Amino acid sequence: MSIIAKISKGLSKTREKMAQAFQTVFESGARDYELLEELLLLADVGPAVAGEIISRVKEKKPKDIITALKDEVVQILSLESADKPVKIFVGINGSGKTTSLGKLCHRYVSEGKALFVIGTDTFRAAADMQLEEWCLRTGVPYYIGKPGSDPAAAIFDGLNSTAAKNVNIILCDTAGRLHSNKNLMEELNKILRVSNKVRPDQVEVLLVLDAAIGQNAMEQMDIFQQAVQPSGIILTKLDGTARGGVAIALAAKYHIPIKYIGVGEGLEDLLPFSPQDYVDSLFPEDM
């Protein structure tokens, strides 16, 4: 299956929900701005962002308002940030953080890149086991901090290890944490500070968000941005939700690029994000 086909399949629930509204609520076929805003709201773009998008489309006075809407959304999603070799994965419990890291290992290995993985969740044995399983499955060398040790010390030791100095990319897993827990967020900030001291100008933070939570992802983004200023987003579980439009809301408000999307449980179902492919797959085919 091609990447475009996988994205389309992953966004099918969102697209079907929008298509049903298109057919049942607006049977007259009038493709007006009210309809377009309704479609954005159904995809969980959020009222503020949906209103802003429609206002910008209106200002252009286009002949084809649907094409203009799609172009506007593509522009919102077309963001970039520097791709750095040390990638620190952060997110709450259950967002798909460690799984995303493992799938990214598979992608990089298939591209012939040399990797190293560091695990800093030193208080949950199950987390270590999951990360170790991914590394063994993909053949990637790894370092996991000693049980009960300081997570910042674990990343310090890992980054300074001999194995870490002979690779192209280093992926660092962190403990899942509630974004409302101040102490855990401070711990995460310490991990980032240590990483930047060991590898100055080489570190980026990737925030893993579960698309199924829709607009609640905005609250998580607020807290993580204050603590560690993520430079990229991985949006997971798009295949299981009708809230795929939250990607648009995140990009519009925070101007942080979505780098990967999860569209299934398979090893190759973490895909590089393409704004155009995403928009083409998001809207109903008959629009």
C-alpha positions as CSV (number, residue, x, y, z in Angstrom):
1,M,0.0,0.0,0.0
2,S,1.3,3.4,-0.9
3,I,1.9,6.2,1.6
4,I,-1.0,8.2,0.2
5,A,-3.3,5.2,0.4
6,K,-2.3,4.6,4.1
7,I,-3.0,8.2,5.0
8,S,-6.3,8.1,3.2
9,K,-7.2,4.9,5.1
10,G,-6.1,6.3,8.4
11,L,-8.2,9.4,8.0
12,S,-11.3,7.5,6.8
13,K,-13.3,7.9,10.0
14,T,-12.9,11.7,10.0
15,R,-13.6,11.9,6.3
16,E,-16.7,9.7,6.6
17,K,-18.1,11.8,9.4
18,M,-17.7,14.9,7.4
19,A,-19.2,13.3,4.3
20,Q,-22.3,12.2,6.2
21,A,-22.9,15.8,7.3
22,F,-22.3,17.1,3.8
23,Q,-25.0,14.7,2.5
24,T,-27.6,14.9,5.2
25,V,-27.4,18.4,6.6
26,F,-26.8,20.2,3.3
27,E,-28.9,18.1,0.9
28,S,-29.5,21.2,-1.3
29,G,-25.9,21.0,-2.4
30,A,-25.2,24.6,-1.6
31,R,-21.5,24.8,-1.0
32,D,-21.4,28.0,1.1
33,Y,-19.1,29.2,3.9
34,E,-21.4,27.9,6.6
35,L,-21.0,24.4,5.2
36,L,-17.3,24.7,5.1
37,E,-17.1,25.8,8.7
38,E,-19.4,23.0,9.7
39,L,-17.1,20.5,8.1
40,L,-14.0,21.9,9.9
41,L,-15.8,21.7,13.2
42,L,-16.9,18.1,12.6
43,A,-13.2,17.3,12.0
44,D,-12.4,18.8,15.5
45,V,-10.5,21.8,14.1
46,G,-12.1,23.9,16.9
47,P,-14.3,27.0,16.6
48,A,-11.6,29.6,16.8
49,V,-9.4,28.2,14.2
50,A,-12.3,27.2,11.9
51,G,-13.6,30.8,12.1
52,E,-10.2,32.2,11.2
53,I,-9.8,29.9,8.2
54,I,-13.2,30.7,6.8
55,S,-12.5,34.4,7.2
56,R,-9.3,34.2,5.3
57,V,-11.0,32.2,2.5
58,K,-13.7,34.8,2.3
59,E,-11.2,37.6,1.9
60,K,-9.8,36.0,-1.2
61,K,-13.3,35.9,-2.8
62,P,-12.4,32.7,-4.7
63,K,-14.5,31.2,-7.6
64,D,-14.0,27.8,-6.1
65,I,-14.3,28.1,-2.3
66,I,-13.6,24.4,-1.6
67,T,-10.3,24.5,-3.5
68,A,-9.5,27.7,-1.7
69,L,-10.3,26.1,1.7
70,K,-8.0,23.2,1.0
71,D,-5.2,25.5,-0.1
72,E,-5.6,27.5,3.1
73,V,-5.3,24.4,5.2
74,V,-2.3,23.2,3.3
75,Q,-0.6,26.5,4.0
76,I,-1.4,26.3,7.7
77,L,0.1,22.8,7.9
78,S,3.2,23.6,5.8
79,L,5.6,24.2,8.7
80,E,9.3,23.2,9.1
81,S,11.9,22.9,11.9
82,A,15.5,21.8,11.9
83,D,15.9,18.0,11.8
84,K,18.5,17.4,14.6
85,P,20.3,14.1,15.4
86,V,19.3,13.8,19.1
87,K,15.5,13.4,19.3
88,I,13.8,13.3,22.7
89,F,10.3,11.8,22.8
90,V,7.9,13.3,25.3
91,G,4.2,12.9,26.0
92,I,1.6,11.6,28.5
93,N,1.0,8.0,29.4
94,G,-0.8,6.1,26.6
95,S,-0.1,8.6,23.8
96,G,2.0,6.0,21.9
97,K,5.4,7.5,22.6
98,T,7.5,4.4,23.0
99,T,5.7,2.7,20.1
100,S,6.3,5.7,17.9
101,L,10.0,5.6,18.8
102,G,10.1,1.9,17.9
103,K,8.5,2.4,14.6
104,L,10.8,5.3,13.8
105,C,13.7,2.9,14.6
106,H,12.4,0.6,12.0
107,R,12.1,3.4,9.4
108,Y,15.6,4.7,10.0
109,V,17.1,1.2,9.9
110,S,15.4,0.5,6.6
111,E,17.0,3.7,5.3
112,G,20.4,2.5,6.3
113,K,21.0,5.0,9.2
114,A,23.0,4.1,12.2
115,L,20.9,4.5,15.4
116,F,21.3,4.4,19.2
117,V,18.4,4.5,21.7
118,I,18.5,5.8,25.3
119,G,15.8,4.9,27.8
120,T,15.3,7.3,30.8
121,D,12.2,5.8,32.4
122,T,14.0,4.5,35.4
123,F,11.0,3.9,37.6
124,R,8.9,1.5,35.5
125,A,10.3,-1.8,34.7
126,A,7.6,-2.4,32.1
127,A,8.7,0.7,30.2
128,D,12.3,-0.6,30.0
129,M,11.0,-4.0,28.8
130,Q,8.9,-2.4,26.0
131,L,11.7,-0.2,24.8
132,E,14.2,-3.1,25.0
133,E,11.8,-5.3,22.9
134,W,11.6,-2.6,20.2
135,C,15.4,-2.3,20.1
136,L,15.9,-6.0,19.8
137,R,13.2,-6.3,17.2
138,T,14.8,-3.6,15.0
139,G,18.4,-4.5,15.8
140,V,19.2,-1.1,17.3
141,P,21.8,-0.8,20.1
142,Y,20.5,0.8,23.3
143,Y,21.3,2.1,26.8
144,I,18.7,2.1,29.6
145,G,19.2,3.9,32.9
146,K,19.6,1.8,36.0
147,P,16.3,1.3,38.0
148,G,15.7,4.1,40.4
149,S,18.4,6.3,39.0
150,D,18.0,10.0,38.1
151,P,16.5,10.1,34.5
152,A,18.8,13.1,33.7
153,A,21.8,11.0,34.8
154,A,20.6,8.2,32.5
155,I,20.5,10.5,29.5
156,F,23.9,12.0,30.4
157,D,25.5,8.5,30.6
158,G,23.8,7.4,27.4
159,L,24.8,10.5,25.3
160,N,28.4,10.1,26.6
161,S,28.7,6.4,25.8
162,T,31.0,5.2,23.1
163,A,28.0,3.7,21.2
164,A,26.3,7.1,21.0
165,K,29.3,8.7,19.4
166,N,29.3,6.4,16.3
167,V,25.8,6.8,15.0
168,N,23.7,9.2,12.9
169,I,20.7,9.5,15.1
170,I,19.9,9.1,18.8
171,L,16.4,8.5,20.0
172,C,15.7,9.2,23.6
173,D,12.6,7.8,25.4
174,T,11.2,9.5,28.5
175,A,8.7,8.5,31.1
176,G,5.1,9.2,30.2
177,R,3.8,11.9,32.5
178,L,0.6,13.7,33.2
179,H,1.0,17.2,31.8
180,S,-0.6,18.6,35.0
181,N,2.2,17.1,37.3
182,K,4.6,20.0,37.9
183,N,7.4,17.9,39.4
184,L,7.4,15.5,36.5
185,M,7.5,18.3,34.0
186,E,10.5,19.9,35.9
187,E,12.2,16.5,35.7
188,L,11.6,16.5,31.9
189,N,13.1,20.0,31.7
190,K,16.2,18.8,33.5
191,I,16.6,16.0,31.0
192,L,16.5,18.5,28.2
193,R,19.0,20.8,29.9
194,V,21.5,18.0,30.4
195,S,21.1,16.9,26.8
196,N,21.7,20.3,25.5
197,K,24.9,20.6,27.6
198,V,26.2,17.3,26.3
199,R,25.1,17.9,22.7
200,P,24.7,21.6,22.1
201,D,22.6,22.6,19.1
202,Q,21.9,18.9,18.3
203,V,18.7,18.3,20.3
204,E,15.1,18.4,19.3
205,V,12.0,17.5,21.3
206,L,9.2,15.6,19.7
207,L,5.8,15.7,21.5
208,V,3.7,12.6,20.9
209,L,-0.1,13.4,21.0
210,D,-3.0,11.0,20.7
211,A,-5.3,12.3,18.0
212,A,-8.3,10.6,19.6
213,I,-8.4,13.2,22.4
214,G,-9.2,15.9,19.9
215,Q,-9.2,19.4,21.3
216,N,-7.8,18.2,24.6
217,A,-4.5,17.9,22.8
218,M,-4.3,21.7,22.9
219,E,-4.2,21.7,26.7
220,Q,-1.3,19.1,26.6
221,M,0.5,21.2,24.1
222,D,0.2,24.3,26.2
223,I,1.9,22.6,29.2
224,F,4.6,20.8,27.3
225,Q,5.4,24.0,25.4
226,Q,6.0,25.8,28.6
227,A,8.2,23.1,30.0
228,V,10.3,21.9,27.0
229,Q,9.3,23.9,23.9
230,P,8.8,21.0,21.4
231,S,10.0,21.6,17.9
232,G,7.9,18.8,16.3
233,I,4.8,16.8,16.9
234,I,4.0,13.1,16.3
235,L,0.2,12.7,16.0
236,T,-0.7,9.1,16.7
237,K,-3.9,6.9,16.4
238,L,-5.4,8.8,13.5
239,D,-6.9,5.5,12.2
240,G,-9.1,5.1,15.3
241,T,-10.7,8.6,15.5
242,A,-12.9,11.0,13.6
243,R,-11.0,13.9,15.0
244,G,-8.2,14.1,12.4
245,G,-8.7,17.9,12.0
246,V,-7.0,18.5,15.3
247,A,-3.7,18.6,13.3
248,I,-4.9,21.8,11.7
249,A,-5.8,23.4,15.1
250,L,-2.3,22.5,16.5
251,A,-0.5,23.9,13.5
252,A,-2.6,27.1,13.4
253,K,-2.1,27.9,17.1
254,Y,1.4,26.8,17.9
255,H,3.2,27.0,14.5
256,I,5.0,23.8,15.3
257,P,5.3,21.2,12.5
258,I,3.8,17.8,12.6
259,K,6.6,15.5,11.6
260,Y,5.0,12.1,11.7
261,I,1.5,10.6,11.9
262,G,0.4,7.2,13.1
263,V,-2.2,5.6,10.9
264,G,-2.3,2.0,12.1
265,E,-0.7,-0.6,14.3
266,G,1.8,-2.0,11.7
267,L,5.5,-1.5,11.9
268,E,5.4,0.8,8.8
269,D,2.3,2.8,9.9
270,L,4.2,5.8,11.3
271,L,4.5,8.0,8.2
272,P,6.3,11.3,7.4
273,F,3.7,14.1,7.4
274,S,2.8,15.6,4.1
275,P,0.4,18.6,4.3
276,Q,-1.0,18.1,0.8
277,D,-1.6,14.3,1.2
278,Y,-3.2,14.9,4.5
279,V,-5.6,17.5,3.2
280,D,-6.5,15.4,0.2
281,S,-7.2,12.5,2.5
282,L,-9.1,14.5,5.0
283,F,-11.9,16.0,3.0
284,P,-14.7,14.0,1.4
285,E,-14.0,12.9,-2.2
286,D,-17.2,14.4,-3.6
287,M,-16.3,17.9,-2.4
